[in-house]
Amino acid sequence: MRAYVLHHYPYRETSLMADLFTLEQGRVRVVARGHRKNARQPLSLFVPLWVECRGQHALRTLCTAEAQAPSFALGGQLWLSGMYLNELLLRLVAEGDAVPELFCLYEQTLARLTTETDAAWVLRCFEKHLLRLLGFALPLTAEGLTGSPLQAEQHYIFDREHGFIALNEQQHATYAAKNVFRGVSLLALADEILYDTAVLSELKVLSHTALAHLLGSTPLKTRKLAQRWYKN
């Protein structure tokens, strides 16, 4: 079955434990016995793989793993973007829950990271579709209370129950700026057309807000790493 390695770590003296993201079976945990002693199977990150596993329990045995194509070239800060994708899948996708569209989205996003100039924009698009596939789509086309189309010049707050609610000038002044989103930013994400890079900071806050209730109180390791990275 087609697969990518999301995470791996040493297991016992000679083996390796790995979390795979597969097309047919979703997220699967496997043990590669003897891998560290005789590492002939490619278990690197961001490599398209064909794998065969044995067993029906939570922990399966990896029988074979063959690279189907070269690794996606995610060097430097792009590596951190790829690790962020992996951590989201590890945290939010249940074991054994096959979501073929999400597998394809992940693969397409890895490819986009290697070809597009703005990794942050690629991540925002991935987060939007991830939320949709998990059943928490962002309502980016209509105002939450009236159903009227979102307006580029309008300001909105995000409410989990009702969606985006328009603010008048007096209401706008009472909300913290980080909780208010411009219509132009929401429409850019809806159309996946980056009209202005100034919208990226707003969309980052929006994505993190929308994902927060799914991720819980434990912070993402890649976000903490990014904070240290960009300080240096």
N, C-alpha and C positions, 0 to 999 in steps of 0.2 A: 504494500500500500504506500501511497505517496506521503511523505512526512518531512517535517523540519524539527531540528532539536531546539527546544526553548531554553533548556537549562540542563547542566550535567555536573556531577561531582563524584569524587572517589567513593567507592563502596567496598568495604573490607580491604583485603590486602592487594588484590590484583584486578578487581572489577570496577565498573563504572555504573552509576545510576543516572538515568536520563529521563526527562519529561519531553515527550514528543507531541507535536501537533500534527494530526493526520487528517487526510481528506475524508476517509471512510469511517473513522471511529473517534474523531475528535481528539481530545487530549488523553494520552496514554503514558503510563509510567513503566519503564522497562529497566532491566538490569543487563548490562553487557558483560558477561562473565569472562574474565581473563583479559579484558580489553587493555588494561594498563600494562600488562605484561607483554602482550603481542597485539599492538594497536593497528590491525589491518583494516578495520571497519571505519569509514569516515563518519565521525560523530561531531564535526565542527558546527558551529552556529551559522545560520544563514545559507546552508547548502541544501539544495533540493535533493531529497533522498528517496530511494525505494527500499522499504524495510519489510522484513518478515519476522513475526513474533510468535512465541508459543505460550499457551496458557490462557485461562479465562478469568483469572483473579485480578485484584487491583494491581499487583506487581507481576509483570510478564517478563519472559526471557527473550532478549533480542537474538534472533538466529542469524539474520544477515542484514547488512546495510550497504547500499551501493549508491554512490553519487550519480545523479542523473544529469547534472550540469555543473559548471563552476560555481563557486560561492559568489553571492552578491558582494560587491566590493564596498563594504561599509568601513572605511577607515576614519580615524580621528573622531570628530564629534558625530559623524554619521553612525559610528558603532554604538554610541550612547542612544541615539534615536532608535536603532534596531533593538537594543536591549530594553528600551521602554515598551516597545510593541510586545516583546516576549513577556515582560512582567505583567502587562495588562491581561494577556491571554492566560497566564498562569493563575492570576488572581480571580479572573471573572468567568472563565470557561470551565464548567464542571467536567470531571473525568468521564469519558465515554459518551459525551454529548456531541454528536457529529453535526457540524454546521458547515456544509460544503461552501456556501457563499462566503463565510468568514475566512475559510482557508484560502479561497481565491483572492479575497480582499487583502489578506496578509501578504500573499505572494506578490500581488500587484503593488502594494505599498513598498515592499522591499525594492522592487524594480524602480519605482518612482524616486525613492531616496537616492538611487545611484545616478539618476538622470536630471532631476529638477534642482534648481538652485536654492529653493527655500524649503529646508527640511521642516520648519515649524508649520508651514502651510500644509504639507503632506500629512503631518501628524494630526492636525485639526480635522482634515477630511476623514482620516482613518477613525478618529474618535467618534465623529458624527455617525458613520455607518456602523461602528461597533455598538453604540447605544441603540440604534435601530434594531440590529439583529438580536440584541439582548432583550428587546421588548420595551425600550425606554427612548423611543425616537424623540428628537427635539422638534417641536412644531414650528418650523421656520417659515411658514407661509401665511399664517393668519393670527390675528390678535386673539388672546385667550378668552376674553369675555364677550366680545362682540362678533368675532369671526371675520372681521374686516381684514383685508390684506395688510401686511406689514408695510410701513412707509419708511423710506430711507432716511428722512429728516426727523423722524420721531424717536423718542427714547422709551425704553421698555425695561421692566424688571422681570426676572425669571421666577416663576412660581411652579413647583413640581406638579401641583394639581391642575392648574389652569393654563400653564404655558407662559407666553410672553404677554405682559399686561402693560398697556400704554400709560405713560405718565404725562400729566399736564405740568406746566412750568413750576407751579407751587409744590407739587408732589416731588418733582425732580430735585428740588433744592433740599428736601428732607432726607433723601437717600444717600448713603455713601457712594462715591463715584464708582467703586469697584463692583457694586451690585447693579449698576445701570448699564444697559447695552444699547448702542445706537442701531437703528434700523438698517443702516447701510452695512454694518458688520454682519448682522443676521442674514441679510439677503445675499451677501457675498458667500457665506457658508452654504446657504440653500442652493445657490447656483454653481457653487464650487468655481467661482471666478474671483481671483484676487485683484479687485479693482485698485486697492490701496493697501500697502503693507502696514499702515497705521492701525488697521483693524485687527492685526494679529494678537496684540496684547489683550484686547477685549475678548477675543475668541478663546484664548488660552484660559482666561478666568472662567469663561462660560463652560468650557469642556471640563475643567477641574471641578467646578460646582456641580455639574450634571453627573459626574462620575463618583463624587464623594460618597453618596449614600450607598453605592454599590461596593466601594472599596473599604468602607468602614473607617475605624480610627487609626489603623496601622498605615503609616505613610509609605509611599512607594520608594524603594531603595534607589531607583534610577533618578527620581526627582531630587533626592538628597545629594546624590553624586553630581548631578548637573549643577546644583547650587554651588558646590565646592569647585567644580570645574571652571565655571564662568567667573568665579572670584579671582582665579589665578591669572 
